[in-house]
Amino acid sequence: MSTTTVESSAAAGERDSAAAAPPRRVRRRGEQSPAGRLASHGILTVASLIAFFPVAWLIYLSLGPDKDDYLHPGGIWSKMSFSNYSFVLQHTEFFDWLKSSLIVSLGTTVIGVLIAATTGYAVSRMRFPGYRKFMWVLLVTQMFPVAVLMVPMYQILSDLQLIDSYLGLVLVYCSTAVPYCAWLLKGYFDTIPFEIDEAGRVDGLTPFGTFARLILPLAKPGLAVAAFYSFLTAFGEVAFASTFMLSDTKYTFAVGLQTFVSEHDAQRNLMAATAVLIAIPVSAFFYLVQKNLVTGLTAGGTKG
């Protein structure tokens, strides 16, 4: 057998071995390795536990029947009950606080989002003198602390006879929510093609008709984010509500919680139970808008 024949046989054997071996899998771009996926899931799990722990701890403390159970949380497990919840619902002004909070929060959401949407749309589509400076003026209004705004706002509401009224508190909260929501919605309206406005004019719609019938349906994700922000801002605010609302029956939840704190004592078990009950309306509102919430948070940043 010649050397050439031996070499040919060896080469043929190597080709057969290569053909028999399975092809090596090529990792796609952006695809993680098993170790990378395991690390990502581990980090996300730890982050989720850290975020959920304060909520779980609050629920656990709310089940302790005594006001000093928070000092010895280990003893709650053997005597936990729902007595705190029954006391809050039956012997406090909880439902008055709920009514006041919903009136103020929903009023702020509706009025604030309406004003912010029209403002954001006007700045996004119309080129009137000073339209850029106008948005910066709105942003500057957010730079003043609450302590600085408290006195002039109180004077204005007093002159308008809106102290201790839901409308006065709604207007105060709108002054906080509208500037941010206008910036947010302006960025979202910028992502909607201008050709839609032109098509509306061709069909005979007025500018407001174009805005109401064509633009607003497309801006639902952005409106959901603005509504959620406005609702949370009004629902959890304390300083303005405790200053401008004087009647016990008109306290919001945030102010009502202060009734559990006296000069020498704090009923932390009742505060924890009330805080858990407070979270229910917010969770329900979040459930209503959560479909559009993530889209609205990300879409407004794609075009400035």
N, C-alpha and C positions, 0 to 999 in steps of 0.2 A: 504493500500500500504506500503510495507516494505521500510526500508531505502536503501537497495541495489537497489531496483527498481528505486527509485528517483535519486540516484547517476548515474545509468546507463542512465537514460533519459537525465540528465544534460550533461553527457559526450557526448552522441550522438548529442545533440543540439550544443555543442561547435564544434564538428567535422563538422557538416553541415554548421555552420557559417564560419569555416576556409576554407571549400571547396568552399563556395560561394564567398568569398573575392578574388579579383584579386591578382595574385602573385606580390610581390614587385620587381620592376626592379632593377637589380644589375648593378651598373656603371662599365663599363669596365676599365681596366687599361689604364691610359693615357687620358681617356675621361674627358673633363671639364664639370663642372656644368653650368647651364644657366648663373649664375652670373659671373663665370669665363670667359665664352665666351664673354659676354657683356663687361667685363673689357678689355679683349685682343683686341677686335675690337675697343674699344674706344681709347686705347693706340696707336694702329696701325694707326687709323685715324688721331690722333693728330700728330704723327710722320710724316705721309705723308704730312700733311698740312705744317708742319715746313720745310720739305725738299723742297716742291714745292713753298713756298712763295717767296724765292729770285728770282726764275725763273719768276714767275708771276709778281713780282715787276719790274724786268728788262724789260719785255715786255710792261708793263704799262708805264714806263718812256720813252721807245722808241717811244711811240705814241705822246709824247709832242712835238709840233713844235718848241718851243723856247729853247735855250740852258740853260736858268735859270729855266725851269719848275720843275727841280728836287728839287728846294728850296721850291716850292709851289705845291706839287703833287695834292692837291685837285682841282686845276683849270684845270688839264689836261683833266678831264672827259668831260668837255663842249666843248673842242676844239681839241680833239684828231684827228690825221690824219696820213697818211702814207708818209708824205713829207720827213721824215728822211730817209726812205728806198729808195725812189726814188733818193734823193740826193746822197746817198752812192753808189748806183748802176750806176748812170750816171756821177757823177762828181768826183769820186775818182778812185784809182787804184785797186778797189775791185777784179776784175776778174784776174788781175795779181797776187794779193795776194792769191787768190783761187788756181790758177795754181801752184804757188810756194809751197803752203802748201800741196797740194795733191801730187806733185812730191816728196817732201821731206818725207812726212808721209808715203806714199805707198812704197817708196824706202827703208825707214828704216824698215817698216814692213816686206817686202819680204826678204831683206838681213839679218836683225836681227833675224827673226824667223828661217831662214834656218841655220844660224850659231849656234843659240841657240839649235835647235833641234838636229843637229849632235853632238854638245858638250854634251848635256844632255844624249843622247843615248849612246855615248861612255863611259861616266862615269858610267852610269847605268848598262851596260852590260860587259864592258871590265875591267880587273883588271891589269892595267899597273902600273908601279912604280910611286907613288906619286899621284894617282888618287884622294884620299881624300883631300890631301893638295891643289890640283889644284882647287877644288871647293871652298875651303876657300880663296884662292887667288882671285878668282872672286868676292867673297863677300867683301873682303877688298877694292877692287877698288871702291866700292860704298860709302866708308867712307870719301872720300875726297870732300870738298866743291867745288862749281863751281869756286869760286874766285881763288882757288889754281890751278885748271886745266886750267884756261883760257890762261895763258901765254905760257906754254909748248905746248898746242894744237895749239895756233896761230902760234908758231914757226914751228911746224911740218907741218901744212897746208901751211905756206908760203914757206917752202923748197920744198914742193911737188907741188907748184903753184896751190893750190886748194882753195885759198881765193876767196870769192865771187863766189863760184860754188856750185851747188846742190850736187854734189858727196862729196865734203868736208864736208858739213853740215850733209849729211846722215851718213858718217863714224863717225862723232862726236857723233851723236845720237845713233848709234849702240854701241858705247863704253859704253853708259849708259844702253841701253835696253838689250843687250846680257847677261850680268852677271845675272840679275834678272830672265830673261826668261830661261836661262840655269838651274838655280836652280829649277824653276817651272816645267819645262819639265822633268828634271831628276826625280823628285818626281812622276810625272805622269807615266813615263816609268817604274818605279819600280812596279807600280800596274799591268802592263801587264805581264802575265805569260811568263817565260823564255822558256817554251815548244814550244811557237810559233816560236821563233828563231830556235830551234832545228828542228822543222818541215820544216822550210824554207831551212835549210841546207840539210836535207834529200831529198828534192825535187830538189836540185841542184842549189839553189840561192846563190849568193855571199852575203857577209855581207851587202854591200850597197843595193843589191837587196832585201834582207830580210827587211831592214830598210824602203826602199821606197815603197815596194809592200805590206808588211804585217803590219808593226808597225805604219807607219804614218796614214793609214786609221783608225786604232783603237785609235789613239791619237788626233782625231779631236777636242774633247772638250778642251784638254790642248793647242793645237795649236791656238784655237780660243781665249783663254784667253791671250796667249802670243802676238798674233797679235793685240788684242784690247789694251793691255798695250803699245806696241810699237807705235801704231798709235797715242794714246793720248799723249804719252810722246813727240813725235815729233811735234804734231799738236799745242800743247799749250806752248812749250818752248820759252823763251824770251831771256835769257842772251846770249847763244851761237849764236842765229840767228841775234841778233842786233850787235854782234861783228864781225862775219865772213861774213855777207852779206852786201855789200856796195852799190849795185845798188838798186834804188827805185823799179824797176820792179821785183826784186828778193826777196823783203820783203815777209815774211810769215804773216799770219793774226795777230799773236801776236805782231809782230813788226809794222805792218801797223796801229794798233790801236794807237800807240804812235804819229802818225801824227796828231791826233786830240787834242793833248796836246801841247800848246805853253808855252812860258815863263810866260805870264800873264793871260792865259785863258785856259779853257778845255771845249771842245764841248761835253758835256756829253750826250746830246740827240743823236748825231751821233755815239758816242761810244756805247750807248745802242743798237741802231739799228744794228750796225755792229756786236755786240756780238750775237744778236739774229740770224743774218744771218750766223754767224760762226758756230752756234750750229747745223745747218741743215746737213752739211756733216758728223759731228760726230754722229748725230742721225741716219743717213742712214747707216753708218758703224756699229753702234751698232745693228741695226735691222738685218743686215746680219749675225752677229755672235751670236745673243742673244739666239738662240736655244741651242748652245753648251756652253754658257758662264757659267751658274750656275753649270752644271755638271763638267766643267773643274776647276772651283774654289774650289770645294769640293773634287774631286777625288784625287788630288795630295797629300792631307794630310793624306790619309789612310795608307800609308806605307812609312817609312823614308829610 
